[in-house]
Structure formats: structure tokens, C-alpha cells
Amino acid sequence: MSEKNKIEIEELLNALVDDEATERQKNEFDRLLRHDPSIAEQLAVMQRQRQILGALPVDSAPVSLVEDVLSGLERKQTPGDAAGTGAMVTDTAHLFLRRVLTTAAMLLLPIGILSFVVYEIIKPPSVGPIDYSSVGNGLARNNESDTTVLTPSVAAQSLPFDGVLTFSTQQPMTVSNYAEKMIYDKGLISVTALNRTLDEVTYEITAPPEKIADLIDSLASVWPRCQQVALSVIDNEQNSHVDVPNVQAEQARTLAIEDSREMLKRLASQYASANIKKENVFAKDDRPVDSEIDRVDSPPLTIPILTGRNQPAVNTIDPSQPTVRLRIQIERVME
Amino acid sequence: MIFNRKHRENKSLDDAQLVRRCQRGEREAMACLIVKYQDRVYNTIYKICQNRDDAAELTQDTFVKVLENITTFRKESSFYTWLFRVAVNLTLNYCKRRFKLSPVSLDTDNERLEKDKGKLAAMLADPKGLDPAAIAQQKELSRLVVNTIGQLEQDFRAVLVLRDIEQMSYAEIADVLEIETGTVKSRLSRARTQLRKLLETVLT
């Protein structure tokens, strides 16, 4: 008998012992029995084996099993959960919710960090609040205005002059470029605040009177480029002002260094009266164009004023010195 | 014990009904289910793992696990086969771990088995003692048979115990062990052949 046949006969006998033999298997057994009567003995042994196993004594489970199981269940449930297994549905729901929230947090946290890093990389350097106050005499951004208004953070002036020098010109770009270069050259960048709109540029400079006077001197070349230059001298104490039309560079210089409030007011009024009677001598077609002003194309001042944050300003101003304020306005006039 | 007696009266209750009540969190129904199946589960586990203390612990773990997850039971199979699936899986996993931690010495076991067989041969000299039921009920003989089952490979042992001791059908065994019916038949055949060779003295 081959090994294969042996296995087949074993499985056939097992099916008979287990009473799971099909009709075909029963017929096959009858056929085998006719050829080999010892098969019956083999079947009997197998049946006996099964009877022995089936008759083995049944041991009882430990008597405390029920209590042990139920107390085991209680230990596994949340303390104070009297609903027992019925609350497992709720527990499962809570577990699911916790898993969802944990997964969401794990996903959102890196996305948030990544977004922050990307924003830090791509955001424009001149946009957003810039804290200039720690620079000392540096520039401070005025966030209350929509435009880029910078106000100096130096101490309040102690001298009387506070003026607005207005250049009305058909070439505002040329004039402002030149003015910026002069401010930069005179070391006033750190005490200058810039306000630039479409039609007007204002430089607000708070510095010692000598520095302001020096700056006005250097701006003398601007006068021939302007249709009108006016100076408004403001009296902050009396909340009044004196307008000096057709102001000359020398007049502006004199007013800037005046240390007496009364004298300043008187001088300004005198200049105002005198200048009204004078003929307007500015920007006549037959006047020679100043060559120096035309040479100024792209002064380096533009970049430090606008970005200012990471670049150390050239500061030659002693903060303990008394200061005056001059606002230089450059406005466009139509031809 | 009072607990057991009280719930033994409900032993005949329908499984589906008890499961529904368990799913509602009724502790009484849980106790009824435990009482109904505890001995059969314990015996099956004991015959596979061959240690009473381990069997007691595994039986407890089985019921805790089943009742803990009773809400997930979806009646795709009967509760009875689900319960035994959990029990057999826990037991087989435990046996594998135990075997890894402290491998059983086959030489020692075979030596002990031979000693038991000698005692058995003397008892079998009495022709009256050949009745299978009587053999099974004799303490030493039954111990010999159980020990011999322990000599089988784990997969064969599980099939043999479920069929010949727990009296499950081929289909139920296939459901419990999550294998094909054909695999059940071949494993059972090989398990019985191995066992018969080991018990030859008793059976001839």
C-alpha cells in the first residue's frame, strides 16, 4: 500500500469515526473491507481512541471564575463607570474621537511650523512692524498711518525752530533724489523720517540747528529747480505759524539756527513781508540748470531709509544736544 | 459559589439572548454566559496548555476579553465558536511564548511517558479494565492520555481537543481556528495517528 493510499484510508476512517463520511466514502469503505478485513480492526482502534478521549473526566473551572472575570472587567473600565459594558460603546466613540484629534494635531502642527518658516522666508523685508526704538536715535515707524510714516525717536526739541520747507517743483524725483543724497551725506539718515506719497515726499529731520543749517546750505542748488519754495515756521507753544513765501536758502538757514523764540517769530514775519513784495525768481526758463543736481541719479539713501532694520545707520548726532525740527516737503506742480 | 449556583439555573438560556443582554451591560447575563461555558473553555485550554494554573488564568482572560468586546460581536459566527476562537488563540499564543522562554525537554517528557506506560501495562493485565470509558475514568490512565496529547504539535493538539474532547464538528473547528475544512481533516488525521502511536500499549 502506497503512502498516498495510506493517508487516504486514514482520512476515510476518520470520517467514519466522526460520523461525517459521505455516501461515496461509505461505499469505498465497504469495497476496501472486502479486499482487506484488517481495515475493520483499524477502524475499531480509532473508534476506541475517540471514545477514550471523549470520556476523559471534565475538570471544573475555578469556583471564583465568575467573580474574577467580572472584577477583571471592572478594573479595565473607567472608575465610576457604573454602566458596565454598556458604556463600552461610548468609550469606543471617545477613543475614536481622541485618535482623530491626535492625528489632526500631528498633521496640523508640522504644517503650521512649515507655513511659519515659509512665511518668514518669503515675506517682504519692508512690510510689517519694525521696531526701531531699540536703535536709540534710530528711526521709529508710525503704524497709525496707512503710508510709510517714520518718526524720529530722539528726545523732544528744546530749541524754538520747527519749520516746514516746501519745494514745489515740476521735477520732484530729481529734487527728492538730491535731497536724500544730501541728508545721507550730512549723516542725518538716523534722525530722518520718510513719508512718501504719489505726489509728495516729506523728510522730517530732527537734529542740532547747525546740522539743519548745513543741510539747508547744501540744498541751495534745489531752489532753481523749483517753481515755489516756502517756509512755514511753527510755534508749538502758541499753536500758530508764520508762512514765509519765496523763502531764500539763506533766510531758512538763519531761522533754523535762531535760539530765541521771540526773535525767530519776528524774523520770520519780516521775511514774510519782504518776500511778498519780491518778484518770484524761481525756476525761470532763462536760469542755468545746476549741473550738480543733474548728476544725482540713484542716491544710496533710498535703501537705508526704506529697509533700515538690519543696516547700521550713520549716526553722528549726539543725543544730548538740543535739536530743532525741519520738514522738507517736495511736491509736484503741474506745468 | 452562590453566584455560580444562581446562574447555573439560567444555563439553558439562548446564547443570542444572553449576548444581547450582555451588550446592554447586564452583569447577570454576563455571569450566566460565564457559568454556561466556563468548564468547557477551561477543559479545552487545559488539554492544550497542560497546566491547571495557566488554564485557570487563560480562562479568565478569555472571558474578560470576550465580554470586553461583546459590543463588537456581529453574529457572523456563533457566539460559541467566537468564544472558543478567543480561548484557543490566547492559549496557542501563550504556549508559543512559554516554549520560547523555557523550551520543554522532550527527553524528560518521553522518559515520564514511558514510566506511565509501564504502570498502565500492569493495569491493563486485567481484561475487565479494557472498557474505554473505564480506562478514561481511571485517574492514572486519564493523566497518561492527557500527557500524551501534550506531546503532539500545538496545531494538531488544538484540532484533536476541539474534535474528540469538545466534540465540535469539522465546520465549527474550521471556524474556530480560521482554517479550511480540508485542513481540519488532514490535521485531525495526523493528530490521531501520532496519538495512536504514542498510546499503542493502551489501545491494543
Contacts between the chains, C-beta under 8 A, distances in Angstrom:
chain1	res1	chain2	res2	distance
A	7	B	186	8.0
A	7	B	189	7.2
A	10	B	189	4.7
A	10	B	192	7.9
A	10	B	193	6.2
A	11	B	185	5.8
A	11	B	186	6.9
A	11	B	189	5.0
A	14	B	185	6.8
A	14	B	188	6.0
A	14	B	189	4.9
A	14	B	192	6.5
A	15	B	185	7.4
A	18	B	163	6.9
A	18	B	170	7.3
A	18	B	188	7.9
A	20	B	169	7.4
A	20	B	170	6.0
A	45	B	196	6.8
A	45	B	203	5.5
A	45	B	204	7.3
A	46	B	192	6.5
A	46	B	196	7.3
A	48	B	132	5.2
A	48	B	203	5.9
A	49	B	164	7.9
A	49	B	192	6.5
A	49	B	195	6.8
A	49	B	196	5.9
A	49	B	199	7.0
A	49	B	203	5.8
A	50	B	164	5.4
A	50	B	192	7.9
A	51	B	132	3.9
A	51	B	133	6.8
A	51	B	136	7.7
A	52	B	132	4.7
A	52	B	135	5.6
A	52	B	136	4.9
A	52	B	145	6.2
A	52	B	202	7.5
A	52	B	203	7.7
A	53	B	136	7.6
A	53	B	145	6.9
A	53	B	149	7.9
A	53	B	160	7.5
A	53	B	164	3.9
A	53	B	165	5.7
A	54	B	136	7.9
A	54	B	164	6.0
A	54	B	165	6.8
A	54	B	167	6.8
A	55	B	132	6.2
A	55	B	133	4.4
A	55	B	135	7.9
A	55	B	136	3.7
A	55	B	137	6.7
A	56	B	47	8.0
A	56	B	136	5.0
A	56	B	142	5.4
A	56	B	145	6.3
A	56	B	146	6.9
A	56	B	165	6.4
A	57	B	136	7.2
A	57	B	137	6.4
A	57	B	142	5.8
A	58	B	39	5.9
A	58	B	40	7.9
A	58	B	43	5.5
A	59	B	39	7.4
A	59	B	42	6.5
A	59	B	43	5.7
A	59	B	46	6.2
A	59	B	52	7.5
A	60	B	39	5.7
A	60	B	42	7.5
A	61	B	38	3.9
A	61	B	39	5.2
A	61	B	41	7.3
A	61	B	42	3.8
A	61	B	56	7.2
A	61	B	59	5.8
A	62	B	42	7.7
A	62	B	56	4.8
A	62	B	59	7.7
A	63	B	1	5.5
A	63	B	4	6.5
A	65	B	34	6.4
A	65	B	38	5.2
A	65	B	42	7.7
A	65	B	56	7.5
A	65	B	59	6.4
A	65	B	60	6.2
A	65	B	63	7.4
A	66	B	3	5.1
A	66	B	4	6.0
A	66	B	7	7.1
A	66	B	31	5.1
A	66	B	34	4.9
A	66	B	35	6.3
A	66	B	38	7.4
A	67	B	3	6.1
A	68	B	60	5.2
A	69	B	30	7.7
A	69	B	34	5.6
A	69	B	60	5.6
A	69	B	63	4.3
A	69	B	64	5.6
A	69	B	67	6.9
A	70	B	27	6.3
A	70	B	30	6.5
A	70	B	31	6.8
A	72	B	60	6.3
A	72	B	64	4.4
A	73	B	30	7.6
A	73	B	64	5.8
A	73	B	67	5.7
A	73	B	68	6.3
A	76	B	64	7.1
A	76	B	68	6.2
A	83	B	25	5.4
A	84	B	25	4.1
A	84	B	26	8.0
A	84	B	27	6.0
A	85	B	22	6.3
A	85	B	23	7.2
A	85	B	25	4.6
A	85	B	30	7.1
A	85	B	67	6.1
A	85	B	68	7.2
A	85	B	70	5.9
A	85	B	71	6.9
A	86	B	23	7.5
A	86	B	24	5.5
A	86	B	25	2.6
A	87	B	25	6.8
A	88	B	25	8.0
A	88	B	68	7.1
A	88	B	69	8.0
A	88	B	70	7.8
A	88	B	71	5.1
A	89	B	71	5.5
A	92	B	71	7.3
